[in-house]
Amino acid sequence: MSKKLNIGIIGTGKVAQIAQIPAFERLDAINIMAVADLNKDVADAIARRHHIPHAYDSHEALLENEELDAVVTVLPRPSTGPISLDCLKARKHLLTEKPMCGSVAQAQVLNEEAQKADRRHIVGYMKRFDAGVAWAKKAMDRLVTEKPLGEIMFVRLHCYQGDDAIHAHNPLIAPLPEKKSPEWSMAPAWLEEEWHIPYHVYLNRYCHDINLLHHLLPKPLKVLQFRFTALFSQIALLDMDGVTVSVETGYNNFHGWDEVLEIYFEKGRLILKLPPPFLPFTSASVELVSADGTSGGPKTETPVIPSSWAFYRQAEAFVEAIRTGSPSPNDAVSAVQDLALIEELWKNVEKSC
């Protein structure tokens, strides 16, 4: 049997407690050997709860542990980039939450360090590992290659966030520590200061959706228009080789989660509805509608998607990528295109809003 990988967790906030730590501790192929948090009391409590041998009060202390093969970081977004750089300099394989950093320029620094260290750097776009998304990806590859429904005519992505199901858990809440982690700007250097917070909010909330478009659509995307009416309502129009792609995003306080991708073909459409991100063992649903070849009426296929937990499947894939060197669908090199497209959106944002 191959030696188990030793994993360290940096950051023990809500997402670490309800998603990353429970996902990794289900894996037989790894040991969670250490956790680190600036709030040492929380790190100690999480270590006791999950029987983790070592707890540290800084990421630097954790990285000095030579037993560790890989690190998972779950941090405030401005700290993700600089601490990722430290992890790679310490020659640890790395899984970070999304987004990997705030700009293309920062991402290039991280990717160069990962290449120099010869270590895997994976970004936590866990929606790619949802069983429903996996079914949709296989279906799209077939529909694009064999063209049973003809050409793609229009794409609509709608994401109005609300209840992310974090309430379904009971994370340990602690006061903010007095110490601060290192931080990078969460906006590109060229962007005017007044737009830094809106850019950061948009990047953090909707980079998952941009990544999903890149995952499922067959051709590159270009920005046509971006209207940002408020922190809670935006619309982007993109072009995919002559096909219009509409991206509607926003946030509200009602108790629901409304995230759907619709891809229209000449003779049908594919509809993908995604669950709240922290609802465990719930997969996206898929509906494939096509014209009946005999009557011309619609024919609807609704595959039975097995229950899955995207965070667990992502953890499995991370370990497999380290063990075998196999390609990862969410590596940091490919994630640069998400940052690049979001930067282009903000180069075209309507300044009157």
N, C-alpha and C positions, 0 to 999 in steps of 0.2 A: 504494500500500500504506500502511496506517495505521502511524503511528509505534509502535515497540515500547514496551511499558511497562517501566520500570526498577523492579526489585524489590530490597528489602533484607531480609535475614534477621537477626533478633535472637535469639540463643541458638543454639549449635552443639553441643548435646548429642546423645544417641543418636537421638532421634526426628527431629531436624533432619537428621542425617547419613543415616539409612536411609530416610526417608520424604519430608519436605518438600523438601529440596534436590534429590534425584533426580527428584521429581515435577515440580518447576518447571523444571528445566533441560531437560526433554524438550519444553517448549513453545516453538514458534517465535515466539510473539507477545510474548515477554518477554526481558529481559536480567536476570540476577542481577548487580547492580552492587556489592553490599556485604554484608558479614556483620559481626556484632558479638558479642563474648563478653567477659565479665569476665576470662577467661583468654585473654590476647592471643596466647599461643603457639598455642593451639588454633584461634583465629580465623585466624591466619596460615596454619596448616597446612591448614585447610579451604579457605581462599581459593586456596592453591597447587593443591590437589588438583582443584578445580572451576574453575580459571581465572577467579576472581572478582576484579575490579580493586581493590577497597578492603576493608580489614579494620580494625575499630575495637575499642577495649577498653571501650566503653560504649555503651548505646543512645542516650544524649544526643549523642554524637559522630556516630553514624550518622544521626540525625534532622536534623543540620545539613547533610547532603548534599542540596542543592537539586535534584539530578538525579532523586531517587527519587520515584516516583509512589505506591508502595504498599509496605507492610511486612508480613512474616509473622513472628509471634513464636512461639517454641517454648521455653517457660520453665518453671522451677519454678512450681507453681500459685500460691503466694502472691504471686509477682511479676507474674503475668499481668495482673491488674487495673490496678495503678498504671502499669505500662509501656504498657498499652493506652491509658490516659488521656493519657499523654505523646505517643503516636503520633497520636492524634486531635487533640490540641491543636496538633501540628505539621502538621495537615491532610494526613495520609497515609491512603489507603485501607488497611484492616487485615483480615488473617486471623489469628485466634488459635487456639491449641489449645483444646479443651474442658477443663473448664468455663470460661466467660468470666470468672468471678470466684466469690466465695464466698457471695453473698447477693443477694436481689432488690434491696435498697437500693443495693448497689454497682452492679448492672447498670443501674439507672435513671440513676445518675450517668454511666456510660459511654454509654448511649443518648442522653442529653441532649447530651453533648459531640459525638457523631457527627452528630446532627441540626444542631447549631450550626455544625459545620465543613463540613456537606454532603458527608460522606464515607461510603463503605460500610464497615460493620463486620460481618464474617462470622465465625461460630464453627465450629470444625473438627469438626463431626459428620459425618465422612467416610463413615460407614456408609450414609447416605442416597444416596451416589453409587455404591454397589456395584450391579453390573448385576442381581444376583438380587433385591436390595431394590427396584430400580426396576421389575422385572417384578412383584413382589408388590404394589407400590403401585398399578400400573395394574389388576391383578387385583382388589384390594380396592375401588378406586373403582367398578369394574363390579359387583362382588358386592353392594356396599352400595346402589348406584343401581337396578340391575335386579332384584336379589334372586332369582337363579336357585337359590340354596341356602337361601333363607329368611332369617330374622333371625339375628344373632349371638347365641349362647347362652352362651359362656364363652371367656375368653382366658387363656392361660398363657404367661408369659415366664420362661425358665429360663436363668440365666447363671452358670455356675461356671467362673471363670477359672483358668487354669493357665499353660501354655506359650503366650505370645503370639507366638512365632516370631521374636522379636528375635535369637535365637541364629543365625538363618539369614544374618545379616549380620556385618560385621566393623567396628563403629564404633570410632573413635578414643576411647579412654578417657583422661581427664586428671584430675589432682587438682583438688579444689575451689579456686577462687580465694580469696585473702584478702579481697578486696572483696566486699560484698554488694549485691544489688539492693534497691530499695524493695519493701516487702511490705504487703499487706492481709491482714486476718484471713480465713481460709477457712471461717468459720462466721458465721451471723447474730448480731447483737449481743444478741438476746434469749435465745440458747441458753446453758445453764449451761456453765461452763468445762470440767467433767468430760466433756462430750460433744463438745467441739470436734474432737479428733483422730478419734473414730469418724465424726463427721459428714463431716469432710474426706475420709477414706478412702472412705466410701460415695459421696460426691458425685463424686470423681475417677474411681472405678472404674465406677460404674453410671449416670452421667448419660447415657451413650450409649444405654442400654436404655430409660430414661424418654423420651428424645428419639425413639427408634424407635417407641414406643407412640403418642406424639403425632403422629408422621408417618403411621402406618398406620391408626390407629383413627379413626372418624368423629365421635366426640363427646367432650366434656370428661371428665376423670377426677377423682374425689373419693377421699380417703383414708378407708378404713374402719378399718384396723388395721395396725400395724407392729410386728413382733417382731424385735428385734435381740439375738440370743443370744450373738454374739461378733463380732469383726472379720471372721471368716471364714464367717459363716452368718447370713442374714437372710431374712425373708419379709414381704411387704407384700400386703395385700388392698385393692384399689381397686374403685370402683363407676363404671360407665359407663352411666348412665341405666337402672339396674336389672340390668345385666350385670356379673357378678363378673370381675375381672381379678386374677390371681394373679401376683406378681412374686417369683421365688425367686432369690436372689443369694448368691454366696459365692466363696471362693478356696481352692485347694488346690495342692499341690506336685507332683501327678502330671503326666506329660508329655502333656497334652491340653488341648483348649479346647472347652467344652461350652456353646454358646449357641444357643438355639432359641426361636422364637416360634410358638405354635400358636393358631389362631383357629378356634373351633368354631361352625359354623352348624347350623341345624335339619336340613339335608340334606347335610352335608359338612364339610370342614375344610381350612384352608390351613396348611402347615407350612413355616417358613423357618428354615434352618440356616445360621448365619454362620461364616465362617472366622476363624482367629486374625488380629488386626488388622494385624500386620506381615508377613503372608505375601503377597508380591506376586503379582499376576496370577492370583488365585484368587477366584472369585465365590461368593456365597451360593448354596445350592441351594434349590429350591422344589418342593413337592409339593402338588397340589390334588386332594383326594379328594371325589367327589360320588356321590350315589346314582344308579344307572342308571335312567333313566326307564321302561325296559321290564321289566327283571327285578327291580329293587329292590336289586340288588347294588352293590357299590362300583365306581366307575370312577376310576382314578388317572391324573392328568396330571403328567408330570415334564418340564417344558420344558428344552430345551437352552440353558443360560445361557452366553453367551460369556465367555471369560476377561477379567477386568477388574482394574484396580488402582484402588481407591477414592480413594487419595490423589491420583493423577494426574487422575482425573475431577473431583475437588474443585478442584484447581488450575485446570483448564480453566474450570470454572464461575465461579471467583473472578475470573479475567481477563475473562470474558464479561460478568459483572455490572458491572465497572468500565467496560468499553468501551461497553456498550450501555445501561446503566441498567436492565437486565432484573431481574425479581424473583429473589431467591436463596432456595432452600429451607431454608437454614440461617443466615439473618440473625440478628443479635443481638437484635432486637426480639422475634422469635418464640421465641428461646432463653430468654427470661425465664420462660415457662411451665414449663420444665423445673426451673429453680431454685425456682419457687413451689411445685411439687408436692413436691419433695424437702424444702423447708422444712416443708410440711404433714405429711410423714411424721414428721419429727423433733418436731413438736408433739404427735404421737400415739404416740411411741415408748414401749414398755413399760419403765418405769423400774426394774422389778425385775430386768431382765436384766443 
